[in-house]
Every structure is written in C-alpha cells, then in structure tokens.
Amino acid sequence: MRIYPVFLSHAGCRQRCVFCNQRAAERIKPWKESIEEAFHYIQKSNLVYDEIAFYGGTPTSSENLLKDILQPFQTFLKIGKIKGIRISTRPDEINESIIQILVDYGVSTVEIGVESFSDEVLRLSKRGHTEEDVKRAHELLKGRFREVFQLMVGLPGETDRHREETISKTVSLKPWGVRYFPTLVLRGTELQKMYESGTYQPLSMEEALYWSRRAYESFMAAGIAVLQIGLHSSEFLSEELVAGPYCGNFGELVRGVM
Ligand code: SF4
C-alpha cells in the first residue's frame, strides 16, 4: 500500500499528553507548511497513492481546521491520484457535524487515540478524554469508515487488570484495525519528569513483549487488523529516547513468536 504521510505537529491539540514529545513538535514543520509541501509533491509526482495520511495533532478539533487540511487534496481524489484519505485524531473531538465533513471530503480511514479504557490511567496521562468518549466516537465511526484504535501499554497508573481490559474491550468493540504501542519516555515530556522523580516506571522489555504478544494474539483471533506494534526505528527516536522498552525490531519480535 502506497501511503503519503503528513505530520501535523500539535495542530488543534488543546492539551498536552504526558508522553507527547514537544521537541518533536518543534522539529516538525508548522502544519500549513506540511500541507503545502505534500500538495506540491503529489502534484509533481507520477505516482498514484492509496492514501494520504494525516498523523499527529487533533485535526477534528475545529470544522475550519479540518476543512483547511482536507480541501487542498480534493482535486487529487477526484482525478484518482490519491484513492483515500486517512486522519488520526482524539475520540472526544468526533461529533455528527465532524463526521459529515469527513464523509463530504472523502475520508476513508479514521484513527482514534484510545490509548486505554481506564479513566484513571487516561487522567494520569492527561489525555483529557474518557472511556465514554471512545464508545461514543466508535458509535459514530463504525460502518462509515475504516476505524483504527491506537492503544498504549505501560501508561502511568496502569495495572495488569487495566491492560487486560484495554485488550478485551477493544476486541468487543471490534474496530477495523489497531496500532499497539509500549509507552516510551521521550525527552521534553512530562513523563520524563515523572520518570526522573521516581513517580513513573516504564515496562521492562519482557513485560512489553508479554502484553504486546497477548494483544496481538487476541486481535488477530478477533479478525482485527494489527497495523503496527511498537514505534518504528528512526534516528530521531534513538536521540529522544530516555527510557522504556524499545528495540528497532519490536514488532517482528512480537509477531515472530506466534
Ligand atoms: S493529542 Fe496527540 S499530538 Fe496532541 S498532545 Fe496528545 S499525543 Fe500529542
């Protein structure tokens, strides 16, 4: 699948999650520049893209922001140069009028940052949404888009029971796909301060592999597509990593043992 990724930095975010790396946001271009760059690149390219994918930020936090992001690519959709649009956003920023814009502008895949089904874990992670928001967003998205849950394991305050629940509740809601990420401590995050003050301890590699394998097995058995396990290796990530269960082939280690 040929995907053109566009990173939107923190466009539309009203808060800052404890694990979100601000230095990354500073390195990524302002979202308008990223949109212009993507537009010119696709215009000049001879390739056909299966999807243009917008990652990061909260593009659905305002109707105007969402339209500004999607509008430039409508012409490529019409002439078949891109076949679909993917956006990634927060569950509490999805409502009927946002859904209508997503439909009108040809969005085919919507990824939502669920992270955990525990309200306490979400609160300690400063996510600013609840389990109820996830269920409400799911009701609005299901059957209309390819819906992807982004999930994390090893968040602050999380116990094994929370980890089990996040897997089992995902299986019962049955989104089209999932991404599953062990939490990493990155530079410039609130999580780094929590880690250095001793109030947060990341999962060990053994624990991260155990839960990721368990999640992978459960999702596959339920017919849910597993799009990604663990962050992809990159020069940027190795520079920013403070602590946590990371290795370049984490996903392969998880899938390889099945
Ligand atoms: S919603 Fe996403 S981009 Fe915005 S602060 Fe949280 S993790 Fe970062």
Residues whose N, C-alpha, C, O or C-beta is under 5 A from the ligand:
A	BS01	SF4	S9 H10 C13 Q15 R16 C17 C20 G56 G57
